[in-house]
Amino acid sequence: MTTSLAGKVAVLTGAGGGLGRAEALELAKQGAKVVVNDFAPEGAPNPAQAVVDEIIRGGGEAVAHRGDISNFETGGELIQLAIDTFGSIDILVNNAGVLRDRMLFSMTEAEWDIVLAVHAKGTFNTSHHAAKYWRDKSKAEGGPVYARIVNTASEAFLAGSPGQPNYAAAKSAIVGLTMSTANGCHRYGVRANAIAPRALTNMTSNVFNAKDDLADGELDPLAPEHVSPLVAFLASPAAENISGQVFVVHGGFVAVVERPTLQAKFDSKQATFTPDELEQVLVPHYADKKLNQGYSATDLLFLKRER
């Protein structure tokens, strides 16, 4: 197996800056031909074009796409652009996103809708069209094809970020979609994984702060360049046996997240539970636990590289 992406075609959404830009540059560095998507209003400069120009200056091949990935037809046009320009699509990296942070009781319907539309529906839109292409190609060729999906989740889905109910919900949806994709499309050759990166980008500039005491040449722990090598690896032939996984990545470490485990199980003494019997078993179970201590994995927010 190899980590080279020579001859492969990659599509990346939300790649005009930040994480997406770093990932596009890394995939191109590893030999992939890259389709760079980002959103920009008509008449405004397309940030994706600047990344494409950077790739071409480095000797790579790339093309820019301007479009709102929350639109179903736009997702199809993006996948088709890769096929028309480079002859196929082998890798899909869903990275496009927006933030509208607010507490649940203050959040507007519009703030909920746009975050779910860009993150969750946008990931579905491109994945649907790519999966259809790979399924049809697999049937035509009589066997599995080369296909990689890397979806961008977040630690917000693990921890249930209090000020991000829309973002946490969208990222949880993306993880569920990733697992369904991995299970449902495996026979066609698709390998689908999700990453939960922590990085300082334009989108997260109000959340994270850059480190101001870096030595010469030292990467900020929140630099997107800590994330892009994992994306390139998951997109490579070397990751053939990796699918349906979630990785937390930033600051020089990668953590593999285990699936939810069973905390406890209670059986009724009769045909079905009564509220009184549930009180007898569940109240003692939670008696020595902190309120809200349960499914949300807030401890993962404190992971860091061990030097």
N, C-alpha and C positions, 0 to 999 in steps of 0.2 A: 504494500500500500504506500501511497505518497500523499503529501500535503499540497503538491502542486495543483494549480487550477488551470494549467495550460490547456487551451482548447475549450474551456467551459464558458458558458454565458450566464451572467448574473444580473438580476434585477433587484434594485434597492429602492425602497420608498423613503421619503423624508430624508434624502441624502444630500441636500444642499448645504449642510453644515453640521457641526457637532458630531454625534455618534455616527450618523449615516455617512457623513463625509469621510471620517476615519475608516469606516468599514469599506467604503467604495475604493479608497486609495489602497487599502491592504489587499482586497481581492484582486485589484488590477496588478498590484505588485507581485502577487502569486501567479499571475498569468491569465486571469479571467478577462473576458470582454464584458464591459459593464454598461448597463442601462441605468442612468441616475435620474430618479424622480424627485421632484419637490413641487410645492405649491407656490404660485406667485400670481397675483392679479394680472389680467391682461394689460399690457403697456408697461408693467414693471419688469426690471431685470429678473431673469430666471436664475435663482441661486444654484440650480443644478448645472447650468452651463459652465459656471466657474470651476466646479469640481471636474467636469468633463475636460475642460481646457487643461487643468492640472494633470490629469491622467495622460492626456495626449502628449503634453510636454515631456512627460516621463517615459514616453515610448509605448504607452498602452493604447487600447482601443476602447472608445466609450461614446455614448450618445446621450443627450439630455431629453428629459420628458417633463413637460409642465402640466400639472393636473391635480385636481382635488380627489384624493384617493378614497374619500368617503362615498364617492359616486360609483355605482356598480359598473356602468359602462366604461368609466375611466380605467378601472382595474383591468378590464378586458383589453382596452386599447394599449395599456402599458405592456401587458404580456405579449400582445401581437406585435408591438414595436420591436421587442427583442427578437421575435421569430423572423420578422421581415428584414431586420437589419443584420442579424448575425446567424440566422438559420435555425435557431432553437432557443430554448431556455432550460438551464440545468439547475440554477440556484435562485431562490427567492428569499430576500431578506426584508421582512416587514418591520419598518422602524418609524414610520410617520406618526407624529403625535402632537397634541396640544395640551396645555394645562388650563384649567379654570378652577383653581383651588378655592374652596369655601366650605364652611361647616354645613352639615346636612340641612339644618333649619334655616340657613341663609341662602342656600343654593337655588338658583332659578332653573326653570325647565330648560331654557336655552343653554345654560351652562352644563347641565347634565347631558343634553342631547348631542352637543358638538363633540364632547370628549368621547362618548360612546360611539359616535359616528366615525370619527377619525381613527381611533385606536381599534375598537372591536370590529365594526363593520368594514373599515378599511382593510384590516387583516383578512377578513373573510373574502372581500371582493377580489383581491389579487390571488389568494389561495385557491378560490373556486376556479378561476380561469386557468391557473397553472395546473391544478390537479386534473382538470378536464383534458388539457393538452397531454399530460403525462399518461393518463389512462388510455386515451385514444392511441398514443404512440406505442404504449406497451402492448395493446391488443394487436396493432399492425405489425409489430416486430416479434410478437409471440413470446414475450418474456419481460422481466423487469427492465426499467430504463434508469438512467442516472438522474436522480432528482433529490434536491435538498431544500428544505424550508427552515429558516431560522426566524422565529418570531420574538419580538421584544416585549417582555413582560416587565415586572418591576417588583421590588421588595414591598411596595405598597399593597400588593395583593396578599402577601404573606403576613404582613403586620396589621392590615386594616387601618391604614393611615387616617387619623381622625378628621383632618382637614381636607381629605381627598376622597370623598365617597364615590364620586364619578370615576376618578382615575383608578381607584382600587377595584371598583366593579369591572371596569373595562379591562384591566390587566388580568383579573381573575377569569374573565371570559376568554381572553387570549390563551391562557394556559389550558382551559378546557377545550378550546378549539384545536390547540396543538396536540393534545392527547388523542382527540378524536381523529385528527388527520393522520397521526402516526399509526393508529390502529386500523383505520379504514383504508388507507392508501399504501400500506406496507407492501402488499403483493405486487403493486405496480412499480416498486423500486423507490418510493418516496421515503425519505428519512426526515422527520420533523422534530425539532427541538425548540425550547424557549430559553431565553436568557433574561436574567433580572440584573441589569447593569446599574451601576451608580456612577454618574459622570457629570461634570460641569459643562453645560452647553447653554445656548441661548434660552432653551426651554426651561432649564433648571437654575438659571442665574439668580432667581429670587429664593431658591431653596438652599443652594450650596455656595460656599465661598472658596476662592482660590487660596492655596497656601502661599504665603509671602516670604518664606525663608528657605526656598529651594536652593540647593547647590547648583553650580553650573552644569547644565546637561541633565539634571534630574527631572523626571516627569512628576507633575503634580499627581498625587494619589487619585484624583478625580479626573485625570486626563482621559479622553475617549480612546487614546491609543493603548490603554490597558485592556480594553474590551475587544477591539478589532481583531487581534490574533485568534481569539476563541471563535469568533464568527467565521474567520477564514478556515480554521481547522474543521469546524462542524460542516462547512461547505465542501470539504475535500473528500477524496476517496478514502483517506485514512479513517474517516468517521462512519464507515459503512455499517458498523455494528452498534451505532449509537442512535437511538430514536426514542421519542416519548420521554425526554428528560428535561429537567429544569436546572439551570446553572445560575448561581449568583456570582457575579464577576465585577471586580474593580480593585484598584490599588495594588495590583501585583498578585492577586490570588483568584482562584476559581474554586467554588464550593458546589458540590453536587447535592441537590435537595432531595431528600427522601420523600416518598409519598406519605400521605396522612396515615398515622397508625392508630390502632384502637386503644382508647384510654380505659374503657370499662364496658361491661355488658351485663345486663340484668334480665333474668327470666321470670315471668309471672308464675305464681304458684297455681293459678287456675287458667282457664282458656284464654283470657285476656286480662290486661291490667285494669285496675280501677285507679282513679285519682289518689285514693287513700293509700293503696299499695305502692304507687309511684312515690308518694311522699316518704314512705318508710325506707325506700332504697336510695332515692336520689338526694334527699336532704342531707343524710349523713355523708354521702359521697362528696358533696360540695362544702361540707362544714369547715374543712381546714384549707380551703382554696381561696385565693384572692378573687374578688369580683372581676370578671372579664378575663381571668386567666384560663385559657382554653385553646381554642383552635388557632387564634392568631399567634404567629411566631415572631413576636417583637424582639426576641433575643437575637434573631438573625441580623437585625439592624446594627449590631455591635461587632460583627465579624470584621477582622482585619488581618493583614499579612503578618505572620510571625517571623521575625527576623532572627 
